[in-house]
Amino acid sequence: MVVCHVYKYRGTSPVTMDDLKVFACGLAGVAGAYVLVKALSGPNLDFIPTLGSPGMVMSYRGVFRYLFSAKESVRVFSGPRYTNFFRFIQEGYEKYPNAIFKVPGVDRWNVMVTGRILMEEVANAPESELSFYQSINEFLQTGYTAGWRIERNPYHAGVVKTSMTRNLGTLFPEVRDEIIAAFDEVLPFQGKEWLTVPAFDTMMQIVCRTSNRLFVGLPLCRDPDYTKLNVEYAMDVIIAGQLINMLPAFFRPTVAPLLSPRKRILRRASKHLTPVVAERFAKEANLGEKYTDRPNDLITWLMDAAEGADRTVAALVERVLFVGFAAIRTSTDTFTHIVYDLAAYPHHFQELREEVQSVVQKEGWTRASLNRMYKIDSFLSESQRFHGIGTLSLGRKVVKPEGFTFSNGVTLPYGTYLHSPMWSVHHDAEIYPDPDTFDGFRFSKLRKTEEVGSAQYQVITTSLDYLPFGHGRHACPGRFFAAVELKAMLAHLVVNYDVKFVNDGPRPANQYMASACLPDSSAKVMFRKRQV
């Protein structure tokens, strides 16, 4: 059973998936009335083909089943089990190519956009017409779970895209140093023995420390309590956001703060971050231009970009914590998938090791040398294609008052939520031959066919055929850092360790809840120092 690190009100015991089911059922009566209101007041989407029950209320009757009930999952392809939500999307992708259809969510219809032409229009639409930020903020309930300042002014996205990306080469030695230290600490080998560890928790520790080396630097990135609170926050925000989304809007101001981890985590984070941020503000005020030894990290970059009410100690503490959440949770899920794929397809190990050793012998460990590791890049790309952490991409909300009109004449009214079915695209045989076979070198083979200077098949390159980082105006600004971090961790792993499943078992099945595709967070894997 999956244990989610959401804490019960006035308690300390972790909330389990069974608790979430009880909570969801307890909301059913209120949600029923809420659904009726939403059915009458939400955008009229009757003209769009429906996957699921034909009537809106009938569709909502099944929402909790296909969000939480394993009994309701079905086998769409051989392999893991999928929720009804996933099945509806796959059926729609096959039935309505190059078109639009809808599936029910917890409190609204979700419109799916398929086909390159329509997807391109979504990807390139301005924020004033199709809003990425409103879509993600309502999914996470950012105001309640992270803070209203963050929801209203996401300036950190620009900082991540510019300052962080620009400094990756300079700061790579620190990234590399933290990867070595983190692996050594969480995998404390004494000899040649195999060490059994919880995969997800172990990878999260490594990702958290590595990310925070760039965010807050030494020694805080190695502080056990700071690492723990980052881990808890990364878990809690997602769960709290989904619970809050189950609440009728008029209940949220009262109930949402009780479900949100924000105040609890901020109190703990402030003990660590407030002295650090306050000291930098003080040095800046006292030294002015003579403050030349400013640390080159996220805190400094945010200080440089923040203005007005966002440029206070409390506001920056809140912002640093949120950037950490965004980086740590997604990269942990991705790297856990990668570890499972290495153990499931061990025939990749030798070629990966040979590539890393060859490149490092010539160029050392640098960001530039990572770019020469085509097979490492390819393995990451294929893992994200095959086991992406979500089944949807290009999430947007229609915010143009008169609606958004596609080139095919379809107009989605104001307030409509839309996505594109990423999993279906990534498993489309017309795009990826033999799509249900994991080929870790799929993309490195494709790179041999591209023109000189092209970056088409690199993991950081987004396209309508490869959507883990989105595409278009709102492609993930942190993908450059994520790629460097993930490739550096993967390269370090393959040259220093062997990995396998307990009892040489199969790859743990993915966990599907609504549109999320998560690695099994309870599975264990075995590591040992590489036997040379």
N, C-alpha and C positions, 0 to 999 in steps of 0.2 A: 504493500500500500504506500502510496506517495504521501510524504509528510510535507505540508506547506508551512513555511515559517511565518505564518500570520498568527499573531497572539490574541488570545481571547481577551475581551474587555475585562480589565481589573484582574487579569490572571497572567500566568507565565507559561502555561502548557501550550505546545504547538497545536494549531488547528489541522486536522486531517481531512482527507477528501471526503470521508463520511460526514464530518462536521459541515462541510460545504454543501453536501446533499441535503442535510437536515435544514440548513439555513435556507437553501433554495426552495425547499418544499414549504417552509414556513412563510416564505414570501408569495407563494402561489396564489393565495386568496387575494392579496392586495394587487399582485401583478395582473390577475384576471381583470379587475376593474380598470387598471391602468392601461391594459392592452386595448380595452374597448374605447377608452379616451383617445389613445394613439391612433386607433383605426379610423376614428372620425376626424382627428385634427392633423394627422401627418400628411405628407404629400400623397396625392392620388397617383398610384402606380398601377392601376388596374389594367392599363393598356400594355404592360410589359409581361411577357410570358413568365409563368411561375413554375419553379421546381419545388416540390413539397405539396402540402395540402392546398387545394384550390382556394379556399377562403382564408382570410388573414387570421381570424380567431382560431380556426381549425389548425392552421400552421403553428400558431403559438402553443397549442396544446402539446405539441411534440418537442418544443424547444428544450425543456429540461432533460427530456430523454436523450436527445442526440447531443447534448452538451455533457451529460454526466453518466449515462448508463452504458456500461460495456455490453450489456445484453442487446442493446439497440444497434451496436456497430455491425458492419457487414464487410465481407471480403469483396472488394472491387477488383483487385488483382491478387495474384498469389503473393503471400507474404503477410505483412502486418494487418491488423484490423483497423478499420476506418469508421468514423462516425457518420451518421446519416447526413450531417452537414456537408461533409466531404463528398459523400456519394451524390448528393444533389448537384454540387458544383461540377463534378466530373460528368454527370449526365447532361447538364446544361452545356458544357463545353463541347460535347460531342453532338448534341442536338441542335445547338444554335451557334455554329461557327460564324465568325465575322458579324456578330450581332450582339444583342443585349438580352439578358434574362435576370430573374431575381430569385433569391432564396430568403427564408425567414431567419431573423436573428432574435436576440432576447427581447428587444423592445422596438424593433423596426425591421423593415425590409432592407436587404443588402443587394444592390444591383451589381451584376457581373458584366464586364465589358470584355469582349473577345475580338480577336482579329487585329492584325498589325495596324491597319488604318485608324480604327477607333481607339486602340490603345495608345497610339502615338498622339492622338488628339488629347487624351487624358494627360499623358506625360508632359506635354508642352503647354497645357492650359495655364493661364496666369492664376496666381493665388487669389485674386479678386473674383474669379469665376468658379474655380474648383480648388478648395482649400485643403492642403495637406495638414496644416497645423490644427485646424478645427477638428479634422477627422482623428488625428492622433491624440489630441487633448481630450476628446470625449471618450476615446477608447481607454486611455489611462486615467481619466478623470484627474488630469494634471493639477488643477487648482486645489483639489482636496488632498491628493497624494504627494504632491511635490511643492506646491505653493503658487499663489495667484500671480506673483511677479514673474515666475517662470512661464506661466501660461500666456500672460499678456505680452511679454517681450522675450522671445527666444533668441536673444543676441548671441548666446553661447554657440549656436549652430555655425555662425560666421567665424567665431574664434576657432572652433574645431577645424573648419574647412581651410582656414588660412594659416593662422599662427602654428597650430599643431602640425599640420601637414608640412609647412615650411621648415620646421625644426626636427623632423624625423631623422634626417641624416646625421645631424649634429648630435642628437640625443640617443642614437641607436646603441652606442656602447653602454649606456645606462640601462636600456631595455635588455640588452644581452646579459649584463651583469645580474639583473634581477631575475631573469629566467633561470640562470644557473643556480642562484641562491635559493629560489623558491622550489625548484625541482629537488635540490639536495635536502631541503628541510622537510618537504611533505613526503618524500620517498627515502626514509633513512635506512639505507641498506648497510648491513654489516659484513656481507660476503657475497656469495653467488646465489643466495636463496631467492625464491620468488616471494614477492610481497603482495598480499591481497589488500586492495583499498577500494573504498566507495568511489566510483569513477567521477560522478558529477561533483560531489563535494570536494574531491581532490583537485579537479580541474578548475573549479571556482576559486580555490585558494591561490592557485598559480596565476590565473587571469587577474584576480583582484590585486595581487601584489605587483604584477608587471604593469598593469594599467596605472596604478597609483604612484608608481615610480615617476611617471611623467606628469601626473596630476598634482601630487603634493610633495614628492621627493623623499629623500632619506632624512631622518629615520622613521618618519610617520608611516611610510608605505609598508613597513615591517612590523608595526605595532599590532599585536594580536587582537586587542579590542577594536581598533579602527578597522582592521580587516574583517572582523566578525560583524560589525555593524553595517559595513558595506555589503557583505554577503546577505545579511538579513533584509536590508533595504531592497536589494536587487530582487529578492524573492517576493517581498511583501507588496511592492507597488503593483505588480501585475495582478495578484490575487485581489487586493483591495479594490483596484480599479474595476475588476469584473463584478465584485459584490456590489459596489456602488452603482454600477450600470443596471443592476437588477432592481434598484430602488426607483419608484416614481420620483420625478423631479422635485415635487413639493416636499418629499421626505428627506432629500439629500442634505440640506443645510443643517438639519438636526442629527441625522443618523450617520452621515458620511464621516464626520470627524471622529466618531467612535470606531469606525472601521479602518481609518487611515493610519498608517505607521508614521506619518510625518513628524508629529510632535515628539513622539518617543525617540525616534532616530535622531532628530535634530538636537535634542537635549544631550545625547551621547556624543554626537559629532561635534557639537560646540565645544565640549571639553578639550577636544583634540585640535580643532581647526581655529577656534577663536583666537587663542594666543598667537598662532602663526600668522594669521591674516592681520590682526591688530598690530603686530610688530612691524609688518611690512608697511602698513599705512603710516605708522609713527616714523619709520626711517625715511619714507618718502617725504613726509612733512618737514622733518628736521634737516635732511641732507639735500633735498632737491636734486639738482643735476649731479651732485657728488655721490648720489646713491648708485654707484656703478656696478656693484656686485649683486644686483638683483637676481634671484634664482630664475633660471629659464624653465618655467613650468606652467601648468594650467592656471594656477592662482595668479601669477604675474600677468599672463595673457588676458585673463578676465578683468583684472584691475585696469589694464590699459584700454579695454573696450567698454567697460561699464560707465554709465552716466547717471546723474541724478540719484534717485532713490535706490537704483540698482548698485550704486557704488558705496555700499556700507559694509561693515564687517558681517552683520547678520545676513545680508542679501548674498554676499559672496560665499559664505559657508553653505547656504542653501543651494546655490548654483553649482558649487564644486560637487556636492553630494549628488545632485541630479545628473550631472555629466557622468559621474562614476556609475550610477545606475544604468544609464543608457549604454555605456561601453561594456560593463562587466556582465550583465545578464545575457546579452546577445552573443558575446564572444565565448562565454562559458558554454552555452547551449551548442554553439558551432564547434568548439574544440572537443566537447564530449562526443559529439557525432563523429568527429575525425578519429578520435581514439578508438571508438567502436569499429569504425571502418578499417583501421589498421589491423585490429585484432581479427576482424571478420575476413579480410582479404590480405593475408600476410605475404602473399607472393609479390606485393609491391615493395616490401622492405628493402630488398637488396639493391634494386635500381635507385631508390630514393637515397639510400646511404652512399652509394657510389657517386651520385651527383653532388650531394652536399660535400663529401670529402674532397672531391675534385675541385669544386669551386673554392672552397675555403683554403685549400692548399695553395691556390694561385692568388687569391684576393683577400683572404682573411674573412672575419665576420663583420660585414658592413651592410648598410641598407642597399648599396649598389650590388653587392654580391648576392643578396637575396633575389634581386631581379634576374640573376643568371640561373637561378634554380627553377628551370621551367617545369620539371616534374613535381617539385614541391608545390608550386603554384597550381599546377593541374590537379593534383590530388585534393587540394582545398576547394578548387572550383567544382570538381565532380562530387565531392561530399556535400557541398551546398546545393548542387543540382538535384542529387539523389535524395538527400535527407535535409532539405531546407528547413529552417526553424519555423516557417509559416507556410501555409498553402496559398496565401493570397499576397498580392503586391499592388502598388499604385493606388493605395487607399486615399480617397478624396471625399469631400462633402461639397455639394452644390451650394454656393453662397451668392451667386448672381441672382438678384431679385426676380428677374424674368425667366430664370432657368438657364440650363446649358444645352445648346443645340449641337448635335453631331452632324457630320457631313452627310449622313444617311437620312437626315430629316427628323430623327428622334430627339425630342426635347425632354430632358430630365428636370422636374420642377425643383424649386428652391427647397433645401433641406434633405435632398436625397443623398444617401451614402452609396458610394460605388467603389469597386475594386476590380482587379483582373486576376484570373485564376492561375497563379504562378505555378503550382504543382502540375497542373494540366499542361501548361506550356513546356515545362521542363521534362515531361514524360510523353511528349508528342513525337511519334515516330517520324513524322515528316520534317521535324527539326533536328532531332537527335536519333540517329539509327540505333536500333536495339536499345531503346531508352530504359528498359527495366533491368538492364545488366549494369552493374557497377564497374566502370573502367577508370581507374585512377589516373591513367595517362591519356584519357580521351582528348583533353584540351591541349596537352603538349604535342600530340599528333596533329591536331588541327593547326597549331602554330607553324608547323612546317609547311603548311599550304598557303599561309598568308603572305602578303607583300612585305618587303623589307621596310621596317619602320612602323609597321602596323601593330597595334596593341589590342586587336579585336578579341583575342582569346585569353587575355590576362584576367585574373580574378577581379581586379579593380574596374574593369571596363563593363559598363552597363549597356544593355541593349534590350530590345523587345523579346529576344529569345533567352536572355539571361537576367533574371530579376531579383536575386537575393538582396541587392542593395537598392532596389527601385530603379528608376530611369527618368531621365528628363530633368525638369526644373528642380525637383526635390530628391534627386539621387542622394543616397546617404552621404553626408559630409564627412563622416568619420571612417569611411571605408578604407582610406589610405592608411590610417593608423591601425585599423583592425587587420588589414592584410599583412602589414609588417609584423605585428604582434603574433598573429596566428601562424604565419610562415616561419617566423623565428622559433616559435615554440615547437612546431612540427619538425623542423630541421634538427633542433636540439634533441628532441625525443628519439628520432630514428637513428641518430649516430651514437646515442648513449644508452639506449634501453631496448629490451625486448618486451613485448606486451602480448597477452593472450587472455581469453575468457576463462573463468573458473571451470575446471573439469572439461576444458576445451569445448565448451558449450557454444550454442549459436549466438548470433548478434541479438542483444535485447531488443524486443519490439519497441518501435516508437510509440509515444503516448499522444493520442489525438484528442484534443478538447476544442470543439468548435473549429476555428481555422488554424489553431496552433499545432505544430508538429514538433514535439519535444523529445529529447533523448530520455530514456528510462533513468530517472533520478535515483533509483534504489539499487541499480545493478552494480556489481563489483567486477573489477578487472585485476589481472595479475601483472606486476612489473618485476623485472630483474635487470641488473646491470648487464649491458650487452656483453655477450661472450665472444671474445675475439680469438 
